[in-house]
Amino acid sequence: MIISVTSLKGGVGKSTISQNLAVCFAHGGYKVCIADADANQSALRWSSLRGEDLPLIPTFGTPEKTLAANIKQLARDYEIVIIDGTPSLDKITSKIILLADLLLVPILPSGLDIWATEQFMQRFEDAKIEKEEDIPARFILNRYRPNTNLSKEVKEILQETGIGVVDTTLKDRTAYAEAVIKGLGVLEYKDEKAKQELISLYTEVLSLLPIK
């Protein structure tokens, strides 16, 4: 199964979500890897920091020219392939969408992110036409502040796009940044609230995949 995590805007948490979901899958007993398609290669850097006592999460760089072939090979070797996408309007974003068995789109509760989503929806609809079938997709609200009107309004707007929004929201917690620089997921870190958020998100994502 291929899970693509992508967006047309940077700084929304694609790599953090990719890494943390991979940790959850690994602890859940799945053979999982990350395909790092982001030019920053942050998933590769994170993977190199993981200790030998932690579940193995192989991470591979995926050049655009060989992206599709590499991902299809990884999908034969691993139960779960998570593509850490790149914020771009280039063709690689369309490829990442087309490869997905499930597309996850992180978004921050801000006006700029909503504007970027308008462009993303056009790219998403074009990809569905090209693939000639539906592409299951969900938005993930990251750095969510439940008591603000803006966060609530953004959630309402997203629910009208035709793409679902996962019930789990990720709050603005320092644990996510602290865990990353140690090569960890928050499931392996000390913040219990962050752990529970990721377990909830992982459970939702798992329910959207046709796997046991």
N, C-alpha and C positions, 0 to 999 in steps of 0.2 A: 504494500500500500504506500502511496506517495502523498505526503502532506506538504503542500506548498504554503509557506508563510511569506506574504509579500504585500507591498503597498507602493503607491507612487510617491510617497513622502518619507523623507528620512527622519530618524529620531523618534519613531513611534513604538519601538520595542520589538522589532522583528527577530533580531538575534537573541535577545533575552528570552522571548517566548519560545523560539526554536530550541534553545539549549535546555530550558526548563522542562519542556514537554519531552525532549529526548531523555532526560534524567528520569522522568516519571515512567516512560515506557521501559527503560532499562531496568528499573527497580520492579516493574511489573512482570519481568521475565521475558520481554520481547527482545528479539535481535534487531537493534535499531542503529541507524547511522545518520549523520548530518551531511548534506551536500551544501557546501558554502559557496553560493553564487554571488555574494556581496564583494565588491571590490576591496572593502576594508579588511576582509578575511578575519573578522573578529571571532567567528566560531572556531576557526583553526587555532587561533591564539588561545582561546578558552580551553579547547580540548588538550592542548599541550601542557596546561597547568593542572590537569586532573591527576590525582594520586593513584598509585597502583592498587590501593585498597578499595577503590571505588569501581562501580560497574563500568565496563569498557563501552565507550561511545565513539567508534571510529568517525573521523571527520575528514572529508575530502574536498579539495578545491575543484571547481567545475568550470573550466573556460567556456565561454559562450558557444564557440564553434562546435564543441563536442558535448554540449550540455545534455541534449536529448539522449544520445547514445550512452553516455555515462550514467545517467539516471536510470535508464531502462536496465542496464547491467546491474546496478546497485539493487534495483527492485527484485532482481532474480536471486541476489545473494542475501538480502535482508528482509525481514518481515515488515519493517517500517523504515521508510526513507523520508527524512524531513529536509525539505529544501529551504535554506535560509536565503530568501530572495534579496533583490537589490532595488533600491528606490530609483526608478528610472522609467522613462517613456520609450526606451529603446525596445527592439524586438525581443530581447531576452525576457522581458516581463511577460510578453505574450506566450513565450515558450514555457515559462514557469507555470502560468495559468493553465495552459493546455495539458501539461503533464500531470496535473493534480487529480487525485482521487477525492481529495478534500482540500479546499482552498480556505486558508485562514488569513484574515485581513485585520491586523492591529490598527487601531485608530485612537488618537487622543481626543478628549472632549474640548475641541477648539474650532473656531470658525475656519482657520486655515486648513485644518484637516478635512472639514466638510467640503471645502472648495476642491481640494485634491481628490476627494472621493468622487466628485462629479466626473472628472477625467478617468478615474479608475473604472467607473461603471461602464463607460463607453468601451474601454479596452476589454473589460470582462464580457460584455455583450458580443463584441466582435469575435472573441475567442470561442464563445459558445456556438456561433454561426459556423466558424471554421471547423470546429470539432463535430458539429452536427449532432450534438447531444448536450444535455444539461451538465453543468459542473457544480457539484455541491459546494456551497460556500457559506461562511459565517464571518461576521465582524466580531472582533474582540476589543472591548473598551479597556484601554490601558491608562494607568495613572488617574483612575476615576475618583471623583470626589462626590459622593452621593448626596451631600447636602447643598450642592450648588445648583442654581437654575440652569446654568449653561450645560452641565453634565446631563441633566434630565432632558433638556431640549435636544442635545445631540443624539441621545439614545432614541428619542421619538423620531427624529429625522431619518436615522439609519433604518428604523423599522419600516419606513415607507419606501425604501429603495428596491425591495424585492429580494434582497439578501437578508437572511436571518441574522440575529444578534444573539450570541451565546448568553445564557443567564449569568454566568460568572463574570464579574468585573474584577480587574486587577487594580488594587489601590496604589497610591503613590508612596511606596515603602522603600527605605534605604536598603533593606535586606536584599533586594534584587541586584543592586549595584555591588554590594559587598560580596555576595556569593559569586558573582561573575569573576571578579578579580582573583578569586581563590580556586577557580576551575570547578566550582560547585553549582548545583541547582539549589533553589531554596528548600527543596525536599530534604537536602543533606545539610541544611544550615539551621540556625538556632531560632529563627523567628517563626513561632507557631502559627500566627495569623497568615503569614505568607505561605507557609506549608499548606494550610487548609484551603487557601485560594487556588493553589496549583493542583491539589488533589481534586478539587471541584471542577476545574477547567479540564484536567486530564480525563475525568470521568465523563464529562460532556463530549469531549472529542472522541473518546473511545466509543461512545454510543452512536456516533455518526458514521463510524467505519464498519463495513461488512466483515468484521473479523471477530473471533471469539476471544 
